[in-house]
Amino acid sequence: MKRCAILAATALALQAGPARAELFYLIVGGLGGNPGYVERFAGDAADMAVAAERTLGSAERVRVLVGDNATRDALREALAELATAASAADRLAVFLIGHGSYDGTAYKFNLEGEDIDGAELSELLAAVPAQSQLLVNMTSASGSVLEEWAAAEGRAVITATRSGAERNATRFAEHWATALSAEDADMNKNGSISAREAFDYTARLVADSFETEGTLATEHPQLRGEAAGAFEVSRLTARVALTPEVDALNARLAGLEEQVAALRTRREELGDDYLPQLQALLVELALVQEQIDEATAE
Amino acid sequence: MQRAFFCLVAALLAVLAAPAARAYDIDYADDRPEALRACDESLFRGQRAESARCFAALLGADPDPRIRAEASWALGNVVTANEYFQEAFDTYPDDPRLRVRWGKLFQATFADTESQVLPLYREALALDPSYVPGILALAEVAAGRFEGRAREWVDEVLDLDDEAIGAHLLLARMELEVTNLEAAEASLDRALQLIEAKDHPPLEVYALRASVDLLRDVFESPWIARALEYNPSYGNAYAIPAHFFVITRRYREAIDFYQRAVELQPDLYTAHTELGVNLLRENRIDEAFSHLVTAYEGEGGYSSDKTVNTLRLIDSFENFTVEFFASETEPRGGGEGVILRLHQDQTEILTPYVLELINDSIVTFSERYAFEPAEPVIAELYPVAADFSVRTAGLPGIGLLGVTFGYLVAMNSPPPGLTGDFHWGTTLWHEIAHVFTLEATNHLVPRWFSEGVSVYEEWSSGPLPGRHIPIHVLQAMAEDKFLPIAELDEGFIRPTYENQVIVSYMQAGLICQYLASGFGQEALVTMLERFREGDDTAAAIVAATGIAPAEFDRRFAEHIEAELGTVLANLEPWTSAQMELQQHAQAAEWENVSAVAERAIELHPGYVEDGSPYLFLSNAQRELGDETAARETLLRYWQLGGYNPAALTRLSQWLTSAGDTENAIAVLEALVLVSPLDESVHSALGDLLLESRPADALVEFSVLAALNPHDQASINLRLARAYQALGDIDKATEYLLYALEIAPNYREAQQLLLEIVR
């Protein structure tokens, strides 16, 4: 929790800078196999695309491949384009929805026509220069690529299953789509949902759904990579134009947040003094936030 | 802590223990070898040393493995007995008796009935289809499971051999179980006559005669004295009658008898198990544990599932909280207060609702039945259904929702999430009504009346409005399957067709409703008084109504015709309409769905169970764009007692949007009695209550916090708002700080904090 707060504060500070890195989304709804899954995968992809567009303020850098368009060639082409378009400072979020398989050696993502295997996907993703990457593989057996994909520096990887042995059709994607637009997924209430927050929320919904049914869970979502805490995967509110005044206030806000985070580490040591000191900081922080709101409302 | 180590210790003991004395019941079969019968005399006279010498001599001298198997068994060496039976099986492949006796050994060592016991009996009958002990063995298994076909098999046996002693004894047991005492006596007279003529031990007859006396409230039966005169250490002289105390729910008397049984015969381990299970029903956990451990250790590695499961259940009690609530504490109840045993993960969540419901029910029933509980009412809720089953019967998978042992009620916890699997509030209400009918009659109430009052109270005073009668029960009613009132207990104890128990529940409920409406609530009170005095159903009905049972049945039938005749006559067209509805809904033909649903509602307006036409109609109205009509339909559905959680959630949202806060709150409060473990119910209810009933909002938010929701910042803000509304600014500030500690940028919390400090 402590780390989460610090990273969130860092993320806010970075966003306040003049040259913001671009974020690219690639959303792929794989082969359904039957009308029910076809509809479900397309619906999940569409919901994720809505969240992505809301986050970016446009559909410009949101690429969606579903149904007949989700072929191996199309996916290769999309990743090749990203390899050209994205710079090292940019960020990339890839969402893979659908069925996957693992034969004990190789993972395959089921696509219209020929499937694509995990190793090839790994190579294609490595070719995208964006150093901050979030890969969310929501397919069955996705856990088989977890460690390999997460080995790259700066990358956060989320899988719907913990291994290649969890082969049942997953329910992760539906809940991930919900998480990207859920206010209660935003644990720190900063108006944005980090990959970590979305993962925590989704994992809980997945577990609850099995518990409610009274059935054994057939998928156990996993997350690897420290970067997930700082990777903003969805914004709940629109971005506001920044001015020097707001920049200065944001910097002050970030400083106060760091003080709150530091104070929290001393909770036990401070005993009864903790809450009064926390209150003083939080009141100040609220006042600064109020000023930011006033400045940006104009 | 000592109990937590039970499994380990017990397992060790099981390995070390020498073969223990094993139940060796009297074998009345005419083909029992003379060599064994010579030893039986001393065995069943309680002359243990002499019988051991006799059987040991047989074991050493008789070359027949069947005899050796029996001798080993009588000596308590069940493993050796099994080996001899196996040897005999190879040597005498065509002997049906061998198979029946081997099956009996398996039964005595609690082997699996389906896979180990019954196949042997069936093999015996395959060798000789008219082999009486084989048919009788099947009948005994069926009777033990309370299956109706037990009687058919007994009749078959008696057709083949009217002198089959075991058949007369089994018949007597079955008659006793439904309290047909005269019929039981006639069977026992015949059995005794045959026993004397064939020179078998009369012990079982004596014990069953004592059971007859006991069911007539003669506790110090001369038959027990006769049994003990025959065999001074015959524990079953008490244990057999105790069984009839248990099935008539007189657990305290059963405990007394089982205690006497084990005092007389300390190695009667089945009695130790039963004693343990019944002590548990009286909440005497330490004593129960002690007797169950005695049974487990004594049974030397061949313990019954009942013993093992119940011990495991007691082990699991360390995960439960136990709290006493005096009747004077808020919310106030009557009687001597309430004790709740709830799983530690659910204590904070369920306590407010369970306590309020129990207190309400105690106040309601005390007034309606002129009886005040003399002890605290104990309620246990089990999140794991198998644990509840074990609590009830010692075995998993019994398929009940709740059970009452007197002042102690045990039931399943509500399921997680927004599921409508069962209305736990109604189940609890039903069970607390049993506390009253059982305790007001000193447990002498017949099953039908206790169930009838509970069902009637569900309908008339319970948390769910309306009379809920499943369709299959209406179909049974249309087929005239109701039983005469004097025989209604049979429908519970030995059902003869699928679902007869449910049909009997509903008939009993309707009878009690008729008694109250036709003869006044005091008629129900009079019935309880008469049962307490020992009257049977016929006498109680005469006392309460002034008419004979046959006349009562006639008038009740007229009443049903007047009340439900139209619904019964409409069943067929209603069923067709329901099928049509499914088809139209699947095809998304909403105009048709709407028209057919309205027709179905007209045919049976009170149907709000699964597949209710109100739900179809509301969906169709929504699809057709008329949300107001859809909302009104769901409102009617809820007012009639519908409780589908998804429908009620939708209704509460619509009502909230429409500004009908009062009804939205009422709907959400109803939803808590179905799905209390769902977070969304408490957050929505708390939000709505915040303005008008902040103290109740605080309860909802506290429950929400106990559910450990994902969004901790938000729940802390809600708690802060509730405290602020209650004027407790210090607490409000504290919770605001908790919210902002998690989420420093939480605008709403920041604003409230500034509002408070400014």
Interface residues (C-beta under 8 A of the other chain):
Chain A: M1 A5 L12 E183 D184 A185 D186 M187 N188 K189 N190 G191 D200 Y201 R204 D208 E211 T212 G214 L253 L256 E257 V260 R264 L275 L278 Q279 L282 V283 L285 A286 L287 Q289 E290 D293
Chain B: P415 P416 G417 L418 T419 P709 H710 D711 Q712 A713 S714 T733 E734 L737 L740 E741 I742 A743 P744 N745 Y746 R747 E748 A749 Q750 Q751 L753 L754 V757
